């Protein structure tokens, strides 16, 4: 039927869309009825049965308006109030809320080892134990703390020092036993287990773990002793793996195992799972979607061999593949089937986990390893000699995150999302690499540049697709040194998982510049000259501690003068000179540097190539003189 636009428009009614609550809806309905149905309904008194229908319509409109507003509000993280919605929004941007907060503490673990009479009564490190992480130590009231790192008594570095002291002498006054002490971080918690029986394969199979104060899932093992690995999301098919730096694992990098005890490797993990906290504080454990026994290449096209006339190739390019087949592959992990899963998890935390100092003194469950082909009775003695304590109180335990804390932490986490975009991102990732893979002490990053081959002058041309990451580490005496090849390899593997696709990272060595300080002061008559001089030297040693200095940080002479001048007893500073010292034969850096030419307006600038100033031997490289008037 044809109709004119004009006639249709004449039938339009004026509908107002500003009503939001019951009274507004009711008033608008009354006005609408008076305007368009004056002859049909004109009694709007409360006793008229017709008002019941208007009020019921206003009621329905009020309810619908309320839920529309509520649903819109709950879709925004900054406005949501419902706990379930806040959790869902947090997971959508990659943040995992915490049910409980566990207390942390540094434990001092000690053990005895015998001396080696054939080696001038030096410590026999053949009996130095390795105490694996997740070993437990107990408080006096049996609260449990588990270690988060391996304790390697035979390994010592500036970051993991092993304190060695003579514990006992024999009848000939020779050392008989040595005491080895290390510090290891520990977290409060108790290990529990739960068993789940799984039947036939099910896509994205989910099991629920309900317990109070669950800290984390430690491991999941099936009845065939296969280990399942936790990942942030199911599409992640690789995880980091710690591999001991041995000749059997890498004969090239094995020579650096004293500084880098573990190698960082990437491992593909089809058996994986994710965890998700629910509003009732239980945890859902979700597995993958791979439910098909056939190889993935048989149900989806493989771009590596499709169209090739080889044994495993596929020549039928016109074959249709069901897109839903991808949900049956192992691209999102395998689904367990016809097995039994043992879930080991940690519970604990809370305010009760905050314990006082020197209260964690009981040995719980130790997972120890020792070198082969040694005396078993001495190994048992070494194990029985293990003692522990906590010099400082355990702190940090508390209740789980509130709704507001989850909201704030989620918004803070969203901006990073584990990506390395800025220079600071790369520096933080570099310095955050776990110490068992080698420790990066100093790092500096800049855009790559190269010498232009088109000009005779050394013009530097920036390369926008590459970054130069300059690094340095510490030796056992906490002196700057270049990273070994094993540590650089681990760092490259570590950064690979976070770098932008178009970024290239060149890991290079920075240049340490060693120097000495010479100064002369005049002291007041009523002060002891030597005490004043020693105080000045102590202040300079503290000022030039290598922990406080970074790559490309200049030396400001006026700061040093103010530091010396602030020492009680100093009247004037007669002279202050900083000189470069170089020469590997003398134990210094090989790099020379002209301090005089690098000084501008009282500031000693580093070189164009990333370098760091290091007062390598503060006990002898600070020379001071004092005079009196």
N, C-alpha and C positions, 0 to 999 in steps of 0.2 A: 504494500500500500504506500503510495507516495504522500508525503506531507511536506508542508512548507516550513522553513526554518522560523518564520515569523509566528506561525500559529503555535509551534512547539514552545517558543520562548514566552509566549503569552501565558502558558500554563505553568511556568516556573514559579516556585514559591521561595520566599525569602527565608532561608535557613541560616541561623547564626551558629557559629562553631566555637564560641568563646566560653561556653559553659563547662565547668570543671567539677562542681560539687552538687550535692542533692538539691539544695535550695535554688541554685541557678538553673538546673535542669527543670525543676518544677515550674519556676516562673516563666521560663522560655516556652514550655509546653502550654501553659495557660495563655500566654500572649499569642502563640501560634494558633491555638483553637479559636480564640476570639477573632483573629484576623481572617482565617480561612473557613471556619465553620460556625459563623455566628447564628445561623438558623437551626443548626443541629444540636448545639450544646452551648447553653448560656448561663447555666446555674453552677457557679464555682464555689459554693458553700461546702464546708467540711462534711456536712451530712449527706451530700449528694453521692450516690454510689458511683457515679461516673468519675468522681475525683480519685477513686481507688485506682483506676487504670492509669491516670496521669501520674499519681504518686509511685505506682509500681514501675512505670517506665522511667521516672526520675531515679528511682532506686537502682534499677539495672544500669542506667547510664553512669551513676556515681561509682558503682562497683567496677564497671569496665574501665572508667577513667582512672580509677585508683591503680588497678593492675597494669594498665598501660604505662602510667608514670613510673610505677615500681619496677617493671621489667626494663624500661629504658634506663632508669637509674642503676639497676644491678648489672647492666652491661658495660658500665664504665668503672675501671679500677679505682679511680679517685673518689667515687660516690658509693660504691657497693657496700652493703652492710651485712648481708647474709654470708655466713662463714663458708658454706659450700661454694657460693659464687666467687668469693675472694680467692679461694684455693684454686678454682678452675681458671680464673684469670691469671693467677700467678704461674700456673703450669703452662699456660698458653704462650708466655714469654720466656719460659725456660727457668723459672725460679722454683725451688723446692722448699716449702715451709718446713719448719722444725717443730717436732712434737715436744722435745725437751732439750735443755742445754746441759751438757756434761761438764764437770769440773776438769781442769787440766793442771798439771804440775810437772816439774822436772825432778826425776828421781836420780839419786846417786847410787849406782850399783857397783859393788866391789867384789873381787875374787882374789884368791891367792894362787900364785904359780911358783914352782921351785926355781932355784938358780941352776945354771949349767956349769958344773965344775970344769968341764973341758973347754969352756969359753970364758975363762977368767971370772967365773961366778956371775956372769951376766944373766938377766932374766931369760928363762926358757919359754919362748912364746909358742912352743909346740903344745903347751897346755893352756893357752889362752882360749877361752870359750867364745862361741858365737851364740848369743841368746836372741832367738828370733822374735820378731814383733808378734804381738798378741799374747805374749807371756804376761802372767798376772802377778800382782803383789797386793797384799791385803793390809788394811788398817787394823787397829786393835779391836774394833767392833765388827771386823770381817767385811767391811766395804771393800770392793774390788776395784783396782786400777790396772789397766792393760797398756802395754807399751805400744807405741805407734811406729817405732823404727827398730831395726835390728841393732843389737849391741855387739860390736866387733872389738873385743879387747885388744886384738893384735894390730888393729888399724888406728893410726893417730894422725890427725891433721889439725890445722888451725881452727877448723870448724867442729871437729870431733876429737878433741884432745884426749889422750889416755894418760892419766896421772900415775906415775910409777914411783913407789917409795919402798924402802927396805922394811920388811915386816919383822924379820927375825934373823939373828945370827947363829951360826953353829958354834961348836966348842972351840974352833980355831979362829973365831972372830971373823969368819967369812959370811957373806950374805947367804942364808939358807932359803928364805922365802921372800917373795916380793908381793906387794899389794898393788893391784891394778884397779883404778877407779875411773868410771865413765859416767857421764850425765846423759839421760835419755828422756824425751817427753813421754808422758803417760796421761791417759784419760780415764775417768771413772766409768764403770760399766760392768755388767755381768753377762756372760755368754749363755744363751739358751738355744734349744733346738726344737723344731716341730716337723713332723713327717706328714706328707700329703701323698695320697695314692691317686695316680693319674690313669685314666682309661684310654679310650681312643683319642686320636689327635683332634684338636679343636683349634680353629683359627683364633689367634689372640686370646689364648686360654688365660684366665685370671683366677688367682687364688687369693684368699684374704687371710692376713695374719693379724690377729687381734691380741694385743697385750698392752700393758701400761708402760709409758715412757720408753718407746722403742727408739734407739739411737740410730742404728743402721743395720742393714743386711750384710753379714760378713761373708757368707758363702752359701751356694746352693749346689748340691751334688745329687745326681740320680743314682739309681740302683746299679748302673753299669760303671760307676765311678767317674762319670763325665762331669766336669765342672761347668756351671753356667755363670756367665759374667754379667754384671750390672753395667748398663750403658745409660746415658742421659735420654736417648730417644732410640726407637727401634731401627731407624734407618742407619744408625752408626754401626758399621760392621767391623771396625778395627778398634783395638784398645792398646794402651801402653803395657809393656811387659818387662819386668826386671829380669835380666839374665846375668848371672854371675860372670865376672870378667876372667874367664879361664881360657887356656889354650884350646880346649875342645870347642868352645863357643866362638872364639875369634882369635886365631893365632897371631894376627897382626897387632891388635890392641891389647893383648894380654900383658905386654911389657909395662903397661901403665896401671896395673891393678892396685898398686900401692896408693896411688892418688885417686883412681877411679875404680872402686870395687865392683860396680855394676854397670852393665850396658843397657841402654834404652832401646827396645825393639818394638816394632808394631806387629801385632798379631791379629789375624782375622778370626773373628769369633761368631760362627753361626749360632751357637748356643748362647743366647743372651736374653736379658730381661730388663724391664724397667720397674720402678716402684713409684707409687703415688699415695700420698697421705689423704685419708678421707676426713670428713668433718668430725667423725666420732673417734679420731686418733688411731684408728686401725690403718693398716697398710695393704693396699692392693698390689700384688706382684703379677705383672702381665708379661706373657711370653710372645713369641713371634707368630707368623701366619703360615709358615711352611708346613703344610700338611700332606704334601704329595711325596710318595716314595720315589717317583721318577726324577731323573736329573733335570735341572732347570732348563737345559737346552732342548729337552724334548717337549716342553709345553709352552715355551716362549722363544722368539727368535734371538739368536746370538749374533750381534753385529760384527763379531770378530771372524766368523766363519760362514756367514750366510752368503749364498751364491757361489761358493767355492766348490770346485769339483774334486774335493778330497774326501777321505773316508768319513771324517766327522763333519763335513760341510753340508750345506743345504742348498740344493739347486732349484727348488720350487719357490721362486720368489713371489708367485701369485697365491701362495697358500694363505688362507685367512687364519688369524689367531684371535682367540677370544680375549679381549682386554682384561677380563676378570681373572685370567690365568695368572696374572702377576700377583694376585693375592694368595696364590697357592705356592709361590716360590719362596726361596730362602732369603729374598732381598730384604725382608723385614724380620729375619731370624727364624729359627726352627720352633715348632710347637712340640712340647714333650708328649709322648704317647706310651701307654702300657709300661709305666715305670713308677718308681717311688722316689719322690723328691725329699731330701733332707735339708731343711732351711735352718742355718745357724745365724742367729741375730743377737745384737747387743741391746740390753735394756739398762736403764739407770739414769744418772744425771739428777737434776733437781737440786734444791738447796741443801739437802742432806749430804750431797757429795762434796761439799766444801769442808775440808778437814784441816786441822791445825798442822803446823810443822812438826816433823819428827814423829809422826804417827803411822806412817806407812812403812812398817818394819818387818812384816811377815811375808815369807815367800809363798806364793800361790802355786800356779802351774807354770813350769818353765819348759820351753821348747828349745833345747840346746843342741848344738852340733860341735864337733871337735875334729881335729886333724886325725887321719888314720895312722895306723902303725905306731901308736904311742902306748905307754904303760897305762893299762886300764885302771889299776888301783890309784894311780896319781890323778887320772881324769876324774874318778869318783871323788877323790879328795878335793879337787878344784871345784866340782859341782857343789859339794857340801859346804864349801867355804863362802858361798855367795851370800852377801848381806845387802840390804838396801835401806834407804831412808829418804825422807824428803826435807831438805834444809828449809824450804819455804812452804807456806800453806798452799793447799789446793784451792783455786778460786775459779769462778766462771760458771758454776752450776746454778741452774735456775729453772723456772717453768718454761714451757714452750712459748713460741711467739704469739703475741696477741694479734687480733685482726688488724689493728692499726700498724703493728710492727711488720706484719706480712705485707701490708699495702706499701709501706715506705721502702722496705727492702726490695720488693718487686720492682718498683719504679726505678730504684737505684741500679738494680741488676740489668734492667732492660737496655740501658745505654751501652753496656759493654758486650753482653752476649758472647763472651769468650773470643771476641775478634781482636786482632791487632791491626789498628788503623793508623793511629798516631805514633809518634816517636816514643811517647811515654808508655804506650801499650807494649811496644816491643821491649823496652827496658824493664818493665814490670814482669813480663813473661820470662825474660832472660834471667833476671835475678830470682825468680820464683821456681826455677828448676830444682827438684829435690836433690839434696846434697849427696845422696848415694851414687848419683850419676856424675859427680864432679861439681864443684862449686864455683860459680862465677862471682868474683868479688867486686869487680869494677866493670861497668859497661857504658858505652857511649855510641850513639847511632847518628849517622848523617847520610845525606844523599851521596850516591856514588859519583865520582868524577874521574875523568881520564885525560891524559895529555893529548892535545889536538895534534894529529899528524900533518895538518895542513899549514901550520905556521911554525916559524923558527922559535917563537917565544913559548914558554911553557904555560900557555893558556889552558885553564881548566874548563872542561865542558861537562856540565851536569848530565847525569844519566837518569832520567825520570823513572825508569823501570827497575832500578836496583838501589839497594841500601847497603852501606858499609857498617857492620856492627863490630866495634872495637872492644875487646875484652881483655881482662887480666884476672889472675887468681892469686891465692896466697900459697906459699910453701909452708912447711911444717913449723917454721919460725915466724910465720905471719909477715913475710916479706913478699913484695909483689913479684910475680913470675908469670910467664906465658902459660896459657892453658895447654895441656897435652892433647894429643890427637884424639884419644878416646873421649875426653870431655867435650871437645868440639864436635865430634860425631854425634854424641848424645844430644848436644844443644841443637844441632841441625835437625835431628829427628823430632825433638820436642817442639821447636818453633814451626815445623812443617804443618802441624795440626792446627795452628792458629793464624798463620800468615794469610794475607789476601792472595787471591789466585794470581794476580799480575805482579806481585812483589817478588823480587829476587834478593836474597840476603847473602852478603859476603862476610863471613866471620874472619876477622883479622885481629892481629895483636896490637895493642896500644903501646906507647913508648914511655917507659918510666924514666924520669930524670932525677938523679940523686944530687944532693947538695949538702953543704954544711953551713952552719950559722956561726958567725963571729961577732961579738959585741963587747963593748966596754962601757961601764957605768961608773958613776960617782955616788957614793953612799954618804949618808949623814954620819957624823962623828959618834953619836951615841948608839950606833947599831953595829952588830958583829958582821964584818965584811963577808966572811965565808958563808954565814947563814943567809945573808941577803943574796949572794951569788947563787947558792944552791936553790933558793926559792925561785930565782929568775930562770934557771935552767929547768927546774921542774915545771914551771908554767909553759915554757917553750915546748917541752916534751909532750905535755898534754895538748897543746895547740896543734902540733904537727902529727898527732896520732893518725895513722893511715886510715882508720875507719871514718874519719871526718873529712877526708879529701876525695874528690871525684876527678874524673878525667876532664881536662880542659878548664880546671878551676885555677884562676890566677892567684898569686901571692900579693897581698896588699901590705906594703911595708908599714904604713901608718898603724894598722891593726897590731902588728908585732911591737911597734914602739909603744903604743898605748898599753899593751899587755905587760911589757917590762916596766914601764913607768908606774903602773898601778901596784907593783910589789911594794910592800911596806919596807921603807928604808932606802929606796932608790931616790936620789936627788935629781940627777940628770943622766941622759943617755949620750955618751960621748961619740959612739960610733956603732953602726950596725951594717954588716956586710953579709950577703948570701953568695956563695960561690959554688959552681958546679963541680961535682966529683964524678969521674967515670973511670972505667977499666975493670974488666971482668977478673983480671988477675988479682985485684985488690978486693974483690967481692962486691963491686958496684955494677951498675948498668953499663952497657957498652956505648950508650948514646951520650955524646957531648952536647953542651948547650951553652950559648953565650948569654949569660944573665944580664950583662951590661947593655948589650944591644936590644934585649927583650924588655928592658925597663922603660916605661913611659909614665911620667907624672906619678912616680912613686908606686907603680904597679908592675910586677913582673908577670908578663903574659906568657902562656904556653905557646908551643909552636903551632904552625898551621896543621900539621899532622897531629891527630889526637894524642895527647901526652898527659902525664900526671906527675906532679912533683912529689917526691918521696924522700923523707928524712930517714934513711935506711937504718942507720946505727945511732940512735939518739944519745946513747951514753958516751960516744966519742966524737960525734959530728957537731956537737954544740960546744963551742969554746968561748968562755967569758972571762973578762978581767974586771977588777973593781979597784977604784982609787978613792981616796978621801981627800978633802980639802983642809 
